[in-house]
Amino acid sequence: MPNSFAIRVVFLDGKEMKGNIAPADIRENIGWIYEDVFKRLEEQMPPVLSFTESETISIKQKIPQNPLSVCTALIEDDEGNITPNIRSH
């Protein structure tokens, strides 16, 4: 198994985040790995409105500390073919 994997996240606006990650971190610490991604997503999330009898309150949405997530590794071969590596835990 390699010492690290290259990781690349492409947002809808075309901006990218790149880096390297250890295999154990993908399995065990998924939250902090994607912390910057979660922050960018939170910035784009619309507020939730809470209505009372006298006022409407705007509440900023937050992604929970331990969100439900699915991580699929994509493996690229020498010819550029990309295959998902799906495993159950």
N, CA, C and O atoms as CSV, one atom per row, in Angstrom:
chain,resi,resn,atom,element,x,y,z
A,1,MET,N,N,0.848,-1.179,0.000
A,1,MET,CA,C,0.000,0.000,0.000
A,1,MET,C,C,0.896,1.246,0.000
A,1,MET,O,O,1.910,1.270,0.697
A,2,PRO,N,N,0.538,2.273,-0.766
A,2,PRO,CA,C,1.369,3.476,-0.829
A,2,PRO,C,C,1.366,4.242,0.491
A,2,PRO,O,O,0.460,4.088,1.309
A,3,ASN,N,N,2.411,5.085,0.689
A,3,ASN,CA,C,2.521,5.901,1.904
A,3,ASN,C,C,1.485,7.006,1.943
A,3,ASN,O,O,1.047,7.410,3.021
A,4,SER,N,N,1.087,7.503,0.772
A,4,SER,CA,C,0.066,8.544,0.724
A,4,SER,C,C,-0.638,8.518,-0.617
A,4,SER,O,O,-0.127,7.981,-1.599
A,5,PHE,N,N,-1.813,9.106,-0.636
A,5,PHE,CA,C,-2.600,9.233,-1.846
A,5,PHE,C,C,-2.718,10.704,-2.200
A,5,PHE,O,O,-2.794,11.555,-1.313
A,6,ALA,N,N,-2.734,11.006,-3.480
A,6,ALA,CA,C,-3.016,12.371,-3.918
A,6,ALA,C,C,-4.522,12.563,-3.848
A,6,ALA,O,O,-5.291,11.680,-4.226
A,7,ILE,N,N,-4.932,13.723,-3.361
A,7,ILE,CA,C,-6.349,14.023,-3.248
A,7,ILE,C,C,-6.634,15.324,-3.986
A,7,ILE,O,O,-5.852,16.273,-3.918
A,8,ARG,N,N,-7.755,15.359,-4.687
A,8,ARG,CA,C,-8.144,16.555,-5.422
A,8,ARG,C,C,-9.651,16.709,-5.318
A,8,ARG,O,O,-10.398,15.778,-5.620
A,9,VAL,N,N,-10.096,17.884,-4.892
A,9,VAL,CA,C,-11.515,18.194,-4.812
A,9,VAL,C,C,-11.781,19.311,-5.803
A,9,VAL,O,O,-11.104,20.339,-5.780
A,10,VAL,N,N,-12.770,19.117,-6.678
A,10,VAL,CA,C,-13.150,20.129,-7.657
A,10,VAL,C,C,-14.548,20.614,-7.304
A,10,VAL,O,O,-15.490,19.824,-7.249
A,11,PHE,N,N,-14.682,21.921,-7.063
A,11,PHE,CA,C,-15.965,22.513,-6.724
A,11,PHE,C,C,-16.743,22.844,-7.988
A,11,PHE,O,O,-16.180,22.869,-9.082
A,12,LEU,N,N,-18.035,23.096,-7.837
A,12,LEU,CA,C,-18.888,23.405,-8.984
A,12,LEU,C,C,-18.417,24.634,-9.751
A,12,LEU,O,O,-18.628,24.722,-10.961
A,13,ASP,N,N,-17.781,25.585,-9.065
A,13,ASP,CA,C,-17.305,26.796,-9.746
A,13,ASP,C,C,-15.968,26.560,-10.461
A,13,ASP,O,O,-15.416,27.492,-11.046
A,14,GLY,N,N,-15.437,25.325,-10.423
A,14,GLY,CA,C,-14.193,24.987,-11.105
A,14,GLY,C,C,-12.947,25.129,-10.255
A,14,GLY,O,O,-11.873,24.694,-10.671
A,15,LYS,N,N,-13.056,25.725,-9.075
A,15,LYS,CA,C,-11.889,25.852,-8.197
A,15,LYS,C,C,-11.515,24.484,-7.636
A,15,LYS,O,O,-12.371,23.626,-7.426
A,16,GLU,N,N,-10.217,24.301,-7.398
A,16,GLU,CA,C,-9.711,23.016,-6.928
A,16,GLU,C,C,-8.942,23.152,-5.623
A,16,GLU,O,O,-8.352,24.193,-5.332
A,17,MET,N,N,-8.962,22.065,-4.839
A,17,MET,CA,C,-8.104,21.919,-3.666
A,17,MET,C,C,-7.332,20.629,-3.885
A,17,MET,O,O,-7.921,19.604,-4.230
A,18,LYS,N,N,-6.003,20.669,-3.687
A,18,LYS,CA,C,-5.166,19.492,-3.893
A,18,LYS,C,C,-4.290,19.245,-2.671
A,18,LYS,O,O,-4.005,20.164,-1.903
A,19,GLY,N,N,-3.869,18.007,-2.500
A,19,GLY,CA,C,-2.956,17.661,-1.418
A,19,GLY,C,C,-2.693,16.175,-1.396
A,19,GLY,O,O,-3.091,15.452,-2.310
A,20,ASN,N,N,-2.023,15.715,-0.352
A,20,ASN,CA,C,-1.742,14.291,-0.165
A,20,ASN,C,C,-2.299,13.860,1.179
A,20,ASN,O,O,-2.416,14.661,2.106
A,21,ILE,N,N,-2.641,12.581,1.269
A,21,ILE,CA,C,-3.238,12.066,2.493
A,21,ILE,C,C,-2.782,10.633,2.728
A,21,ILE,O,O,-2.607,9.870,1.777
A,22,ALA,N,N,-2.590,10.268,3.984
A,22,ALA,CA,C,-2.209,8.905,4.348
A,22,ALA,C,C,-3.449,8.008,4.316
A,22,ALA,O,O,-4.539,8.460,4.667
A,23,PRO,N,N,-3.303,6.750,3.903
A,23,PRO,CA,C,-4.460,5.841,3.849
A,23,PRO,C,C,-5.209,5.723,5.177
A,23,PRO,O,O,-6.440,5.692,5.179
A,24,ALA,N,N,-4.502,5.659,6.297
A,24,ALA,CA,C,-5.163,5.528,7.604
A,24,ALA,C,C,-6.038,6.741,7.900
A,24,ALA,O,O,-7.086,6.605,8.531
A,25,ASP,N,N,-5.621,7.926,7.454
A,25,ASP,CA,C,-6.408,9.131,7.699
A,25,ASP,C,C,-7.730,9.097,6.950
A,25,ASP,O,O,-8.725,9.642,7.428
A,26,ILE,N,N,-7.753,8.473,5.795
A,26,ILE,CA,C,-9.002,8.378,5.041
A,26,ILE,C,C,-10.017,7.554,5.819
A,26,ILE,O,O,-11.195,7.909,5.868
A,27,ARG,N,N,-9.579,6.466,6.423
A,27,ARG,CA,C,-10.489,5.589,7.156
A,27,ARG,C,C,-10.871,6.138,8.524
A,27,ARG,O,O,-12.018,5.984,8.946
A,28,GLU,N,N,-9.942,6.772,9.222
A,28,GLU,CA,C,-10.158,7.081,10.630
A,28,GLU,C,C,-10.506,8.536,10.924
A,28,GLU,O,O,-11.225,8.797,11.889
A,29,ASN,N,N,-10.033,9.476,10.146
A,29,ASN,CA,C,-10.179,10.890,10.492
A,29,ASN,C,C,-10.796,11.699,9.360
A,29,ASN,O,O,-10.303,12.778,9.030
A,30,ILE,N,N,-11.838,11.205,8.778
A,30,ILE,CA,C,-12.385,11.819,7.579
A,30,ILE,C,C,-12.804,13.277,7.807
A,30,ILE,O,O,-12.692,14.093,6.893
A,31,GLY,N,N,-13.277,13.613,8.991
A,31,GLY,CA,C,-13.761,14.967,9.261
A,31,GLY,C,C,-12.728,16.058,9.059
A,31,GLY,O,O,-12.988,17.023,8.341
A,32,TRP,N,N,-11.555,15.928,9.679
A,32,TRP,CA,C,-10.562,17.015,9.571
A,32,TRP,C,C,-9.937,17.072,8.190
A,32,TRP,O,O,-9.465,18.129,7.771
A,33,ILE,N,N,-9.923,15.957,7.474
A,33,ILE,CA,C,-9.366,15.956,6.124
A,33,ILE,C,C,-10.153,16.891,5.226
A,33,ILE,O,O,-9.580,17.610,4.407
A,34,TYR,N,N,-11.452,16.876,5.381
A,34,TYR,CA,C,-12.322,17.671,4.521
A,34,TYR,C,C,-12.822,18.946,5.196
A,34,TYR,O,O,-13.801,19.541,4.748
A,35,GLU,N,N,-12.163,19.361,6.258
A,35,GLU,CA,C,-12.607,20.536,7.007
A,35,GLU,C,C,-12.757,21.771,6.113
A,35,GLU,O,O,-13.762,22.477,6.207
A,36,ASP,N,N,-11.780,22.039,5.254
A,36,ASP,CA,C,-11.872,23.193,4.359
A,36,ASP,C,C,-13.029,23.054,3.375
A,36,ASP,O,O,-13.687,24.039,3.039
A,37,VAL,N,N,-13.275,21.827,2.915
A,37,VAL,CA,C,-14.405,21.583,2.017
A,37,VAL,C,C,-15.702,21.883,2.749
A,37,VAL,O,O,-16.578,22.562,2.214
A,38,PHE,N,N,-15.830,21.377,3.980
A,38,PHE,CA,C,-17.038,21.621,4.760
A,38,PHE,C,C,-17.253,23.120,5.006
A,38,PHE,O,O,-18.383,23.604,4.933
A,39,LYS,N,N,-16.182,23.848,5.295
A,39,LYS,CA,C,-16.308,25.297,5.520
A,39,LYS,C,C,-16.823,26.006,4.273
A,39,LYS,O,O,-17.694,26.872,4.362
A,40,ARG,N,N,-16.284,25.637,3.107
A,40,ARG,CA,C,-16.760,26.255,1.854
A,40,ARG,C,C,-18.215,25.917,1.581
A,40,ARG,O,O,-18.981,26.765,1.124
A,41,LEU,N,N,-18.593,24.678,1.861
A,41,LEU,CA,C,-19.988,24.296,1.672
A,41,LEU,C,C,-20.903,25.088,2.601
A,41,LEU,O,O,-21.959,25.559,2.179
A,42,GLU,N,N,-20.503,25.236,3.867
A,42,GLU,CA,C,-21.303,25.998,4.827
A,42,GLU,C,C,-21.495,27.440,4.372
A,42,GLU,O,O,-22.573,28.009,4.547
A,43,GLU,N,N,-20.451,28.034,3.786
A,43,GLU,CA,C,-20.553,29.411,3.310
A,43,GLU,C,C,-21.609,29.559,2.221
A,43,GLU,O,O,-22.206,30.625,2.076
A,44,GLN,N,N,-21.840,28.500,1.460
A,44,GLN,CA,C,-22.778,28.551,0.349
A,44,GLN,C,C,-24.192,28.104,0.718
A,44,GLN,O,O,-25.122,28.276,-0.070
A,45,MET,N,N,-24.358,27.531,1.910
A,45,MET,CA,C,-25.669,27.032,2.314
A,45,MET,C,C,-26.577,28.189,2.703
A,45,MET,O,O,-26.151,29.094,3.420
A,46,PRO,N,N,-27.830,28.172,2.239
A,46,PRO,CA,C,-28.757,29.246,2.615
A,46,PRO,C,C,-29.161,29.110,4.086
A,46,PRO,O,O,-29.103,28.012,4.640
A,47,PRO,N,N,-29.565,30.202,4.717
A,47,PRO,CA,C,-30.003,30.110,6.113
A,47,PRO,C,C,-31.347,29.384,6.220
A,47,PRO,O,O,-32.124,29.321,5.267
A,48,VAL,N,N,-31.587,28.845,7.404
A,48,VAL,CA,C,-32.879,28.243,7.723
A,48,VAL,C,C,-33.687,29.304,8.456
A,48,VAL,O,O,-33.177,29.972,9.355
A,49,LEU,N,N,-34.937,29.454,8.072
A,49,LEU,CA,C,-35.780,30.445,8.729
A,49,LEU,C,C,-36.589,29.787,9.833
A,49,LEU,O,O,-37.169,28.717,9.647
A,50,SER,N,N,-36.619,30.446,10.991
A,50,SER,CA,C,-37.413,29.998,12.129
A,50,SER,C,C,-38.473,31.065,12.401
A,50,SER,O,O,-38.149,32.233,12.617
A,51,PHE,N,N,-39.735,30.655,12.389
A,51,PHE,CA,C,-40.835,31.603,12.545
A,51,PHE,C,C,-41.429,31.507,13.937
A,51,PHE,O,O,-41.719,30.416,14.428
A,52,THR,N,N,-41.606,32.653,14.566
A,52,THR,CA,C,-42.332,32.732,15.828
A,52,THR,C,C,-43.543,33.627,15.577
A,52,THR,O,O,-43.748,34.100,14.459
A,53,GLU,N,N,-44.331,33.855,16.603
A,53,GLU,CA,C,-45.511,34.709,16.432
A,53,GLU,C,C,-45.130,36.144,16.087
A,53,GLU,O,O,-45.861,36.822,15.366
A,54,SER,N,N,-43.992,36.611,16.595
A,54,SER,CA,C,-43.647,38.019,16.427
A,54,SER,C,C,-42.492,38.294,15.466
A,54,SER,O,O,-42.313,39.432,15.032
A,55,GLU,N,N,-41.707,37.271,15.127
A,55,GLU,CA,C,-40.558,37.544,14.272
A,55,GLU,C,C,-40.124,36.312,13.470
A,55,GLU,O,O,-40.541,35.184,13.733
A,56,THR,N,N,-39.287,36.578,12.503
A,56,THR,CA,C,-38.660,35.530,11.708
A,56,THR,C,C,-37.154,35.605,11.971
A,56,THR,O,O,-36.539,36.660,11.811
A,57,ILE,N,N,-36.578,34.493,12.370
A,57,ILE,CA,C,-35.160,34.449,12.698
A,57,ILE,C,C,-34.430,33.660,11.621
A,57,ILE,O,O,-34.872,32.584,11.218
A,58,SER,N,N,-33.307,34.205,11.158
A,58,SER,CA,C,-32.461,33.542,10.175
A,58,SER,C,C,-31.344,32.801,10.912
A,58,SER,O,O,-30.571,33.410,11.652
A,59,ILE,N,N,-31.263,31.488,10.708
A,59,ILE,CA,C,-30.276,30.662,11.403
A,59,ILE,C,C,-29.297,30.095,10.369
A,59,ILE,O,O,-29.704,29.454,9.401
A,60,LYS,N,N,-28.005,30.342,10.592
A,60,LYS,CA,C,-26.966,29.840,9.693
A,60,LYS,C,C,-26.865,28.329,9.831
A,60,LYS,O,O,-26.795,27.807,10.943
A,61,GLN,N,N,-26.857,27.624,8.701
A,61,GLN,CA,C,-26.722,26.170,8.721
A,61,GLN,C,C,-25.276,25.767,8.979
A,61,GLN,O,O,-24.345,26.435,8.530
A,62,LYS,N,N,-25.101,24.686,9.695
A,62,LYS,CA,C,-23.773,24.145,9.998
A,62,LYS,C,C,-23.759,22.662,9.664
A,62,LYS,O,O,-24.749,21.961,9.873
A,63,ILE,N,N,-22.648,22.194,9.151
A,63,ILE,CA,C,-22.453,20.759,8.949
A,63,ILE,C,C,-22.039,20.175,10.301
A,63,ILE,O,O,-21.147,20.725,10.947
A,64,PRO,N,N,-22.655,19.084,10.745
A,64,PRO,CA,C,-22.339,18.532,12.069
A,64,PRO,C,C,-20.891,18.055,12.188
A,64,PRO,O,O,-20.226,17.807,11.183
A,65,GLN,N,N,-20.416,17.931,13.420
A,65,GLN,CA,C,-19.043,17.480,13.685
A,65,GLN,C,C,-18.755,16.131,13.055
A,65,GLN,O,O,-17.669,15.924,12.513
A,66,ASN,N,N,-19.696,15.219,13.115
A,66,ASN,CA,C,-19.511,13.871,12.561
A,66,ASN,C,C,-20.576,13.604,11.500
A,66,ASN,O,O,-21.504,12.828,11.728
A,67,PRO,N,N,-20.440,14.248,10.340
A,67,PRO,CA,C,-21.473,14.052,9.320
A,67,PRO,C,C,-21.410,12.647,8.730
A,67,PRO,O,O,-20.353,12.017,8.699
A,68,LEU,N,N,-22.552,12.172,8.268
A,68,LEU,CA,C,-22.582,10.916,7.541
A,68,LEU,C,C,-21.898,11.164,6.207
A,68,LEU,O,O,-22.276,12.085,5.483
A,69,SER,N,N,-20.914,10.370,5.875
A,69,SER,CA,C,-20.181,10.598,4.636
A,69,SER,C,C,-19.840,9.277,3.971
A,69,SER,O,O,-19.747,8.233,4.617
A,70,VAL,N,N,-19.658,9.353,2.676
A,70,VAL,CA,C,-19.237,8.201,1.884
A,70,VAL,C,C,-18.009,8.636,1.099
A,70,VAL,O,O,-18.034,9.672,0.434
A,71,CYS,N,N,-16.949,7.865,1.166
A,71,CYS,CA,C,-15.718,8.193,0.463
A,71,CYS,C,C,-15.430,7.074,-0.530
A,71,CYS,O,O,-15.274,5.916,-0.143
A,72,THR,N,N,-15.360,7.419,-1.795
A,72,THR,CA,C,-15.049,6.452,-2.835
A,72,THR,C,C,-13.711,6.817,-3.458
A,72,THR,O,O,-13.560,7.893,-4.036
A,73,ALA,N,N,-12.755,5.932,-3.339
A,73,ALA,CA,C,-11.447,6.170,-3.943
A,73,ALA,C,C,-11.546,5.899,-5.437
A,73,ALA,O,O,-12.133,4.903,-5.860
A,74,LEU,N,N,-10.967,6.793,-6.232
A,74,LEU,CA,C,-10.905,6.611,-7.681
A,74,LEU,C,C,-9.467,6.298,-8.051
A,74,LEU,O,O,-8.556,7.050,-7.704
A,75,ILE,N,N,-9.258,5.207,-8.745
A,75,ILE,CA,C,-7.921,4.768,-9.111
A,75,ILE,C,C,-7.732,5.010,-10.605
A,75,ILE,O,O,-8.533,4.558,-11.423
A,76,GLU,N,N,-6.655,5.736,-10.954
A,76,GLU,CA,C,-6.358,6.011,-12.353
A,76,GLU,C,C,-5.175,5.150,-12.791
A,76,GLU,O,O,-4.130,5.148,-12.140
A,77,ASP,N,N,-5.340,4.418,-13.895
A,77,ASP,CA,C,-4.245,3.597,-14.390
A,77,ASP,C,C,-3.367,4.405,-15.355
A,77,ASP,O,O,-3.634,5.578,-15.615
A,78,ASP,N,N,-2.325,3.766,-15.876
A,78,ASP,CA,C,-1.365,4.450,-16.746
A,78,ASP,C,C,-1.983,4.982,-18.035
A,78,ASP,O,O,-1.442,5.904,-18.645
A,79,GLU,N,N,-3.120,4.406,-18.457
A,79,GLU,CA,C,-3.783,4.866,-19.680
A,79,GLU,C,C,-4.837,5.937,-19.423
A,79,GLU,O,O,-5.486,6.406,-20.357
A,80,GLY,N,N,-5.010,6.327,-18.153
A,80,GLY,CA,C,-5.976,7.372,-17.819
A,80,GLY,C,C,-7.367,6.864,-17.508
A,80,GLY,O,O,-8.283,7.665,-17.321
A,81,ASN,N,N,-7.553,5.551,-17.446
A,81,ASN,CA,C,-8.853,4.993,-17.080
A,81,ASN,C,C,-9.058,5.135,-15.580
A,81,ASN,O,O,-8.168,4.816,-14.791
A,82,ILE,N,N,-10.225,5.612,-15.192
A,82,ILE,CA,C,-10.520,5.810,-13.774
A,82,ILE,C,C,-11.560,4.780,-13.338
A,82,ILE,O,O,-12.604,4.628,-13.972
A,83,THR,N,N,-11.253,4.068,-12.233
A,83,THR,CA,C,-12.120,3.036,-11.715
A,83,THR,C,C,-12.395,3.310,-10.249
A,83,THR,O,O,-11.456,3.567,-9.495
A,84,PRO,N,N,-13.674,3.264,-9.809
A,84,PRO,CA,C,-13.954,3.430,-8.373
A,84,PRO,C,C,-13.515,2.194,-7.602
A,84,PRO,O,O,-13.694,1.067,-8.063
A,85,ASN,N,N,-12.942,2.413,-6.432
A,85,ASN,CA,C,-12.518,1.335,-5.550
A,85,ASN,C,C,-13.510,1.315,-4.393
A,85,ASN,O,O,-13.368,2.081,-3.440
A,86,ILE,N,N,-14.501,0.455,-4.472
A,86,ILE,CA,C,-15.588,0.430,-3.491
A,86,ILE,C,C,-15.408,-0.783,-2.585
A,86,ILE,O,O,-15.326,-1.919,-3.052
A,87,ARG,N,N,-15.350,-0.523,-1.286
A,87,ARG,CA,C,-15.226,-1.597,-0.302
A,87,ARG,C,C,-16.183,-1.348,0.842
A,87,ARG,O,O,-16.388,-0.201,1.238
A,88,SER,N,N,-16.766,-2.391,1.374
A,88,SER,CA,C,-17.644,-2.279,2.551
A,88,SER,C,C,-16.811,-2.454,3.804
A,88,SER,O,O,-15.870,-3.246,3.840
A,89,HIS,N,N,-17.174,-1.700,4.830
A,89,HIS,CA,C,-16.477,-1.821,6.126
A,89,HIS,C,C,-17.438,-2.284,7.174
A,89,HIS,O,O,-17.055,-2.451,8.332
